[in-house]
């Protein structure tokens, strides 16, 4: 039981939270889970320990999921509060499966093979969590270390999932085999080497093709008034005024406004849209902004969450969000769950876009990631594969108030920058806006719920790709494939007489 409690507490304090953050404590999650699973007296007990460690950890870290349901869904707390609990119940299934697999491996594999097996199993678990049930790879272990660029450089070679697996194995090894065992000593040495090499790489210059001066405008528009028709003109005035002043203060090659900045259908080219076109022409600056869009169909129309690139010459290109938020932008199996529509009334039923090509202006090829698309490694991979030399993440995290959600979201964007070796320009409505360099350093950052302009010179334009980008397909198949082969081997191998499961019978 002590190991389980330490695992949950470590996860809470290791990831961004509203109290105090200690990233290193996040390692208590894989260490405690491995120890509890391997030392359990039975597979059933191991499964229960793994489930509750994952479920409670997720529930506590995702507490903010209740906020938009209460504040904007107009539901009482008694109905909103269970949201993070239900999310935890689902996410606990992944750690339950992992606990069973780790217990099996500890009983059948040699101590030296248990470490690599643990790395593959943990990485495969995070991969599965990012794909199944529309995917939700939010609490990636590597994300806990995003504030320390030296700790996440491994993502450029093996990705965030691979780095999570490596970190998990290096703490699970001594937790299971003993801190003074040979495996424990090797783990400490490898952890030290990982941080030493990461620190060196984080300090190395980036091979860039060019640099630009980008400016983010964070309007901090009240979410409750944003879609009020009377506020539309005020919103346009505010963003144009802030941008005009920012351009006067510093040379700007690219302006970035947040997701759904413009609360009207820009595609209709009405008076408000014309003001944006006139502003872009007068300022001589390309502008990225978000706005809803629609497409007429035989049955009426469908909606899209769209990002536009408007150039000074009036040329327009756009990207429609590809990976939508379930129960926020659409209802999964909505035809069979009509009662769910009542919970998201007014949010809209969006359709996913299909175009992955970057938005281009001169030397810029902008790979767009709208909202939580930044948490999915495969989407950033696709943008760079299509030719993006800068990633742009526009989002609106004001739904989640002054909670840990905006910080957790930013942490995941940091991993995408390192994985792909691309700068990320992250524009938000209410924070946290930031510019991230290809090594995962935050070059500029704004605050929460403040109106600001965030200029950042020397944003790298990069065409070179990382090892992870080049090996992406191989890693995607090899990691779960090897994990399955290990499991098959465990199924036929006899139990070791000196397996750690024989050394203890209680949690």
Beta strands, then each sheet from edge to edge (+ up, - down):
strand 1: 210-218
strand 2: 254-257
strand 3: 286-297
strand 4: 300-310
strand 5: 316-320
strand 6: 359-361
strand 7: 364-370
strand 8: 390-395
strand 9: 424-428
strand 10: 434-436
strand 11: 442-445
strand 12: 452-461
sheet 1: 5+ 4- 3+ 2+ 1+ 12-
sheet 2: 6+ 7- 8- 9- 10+ 11-
end
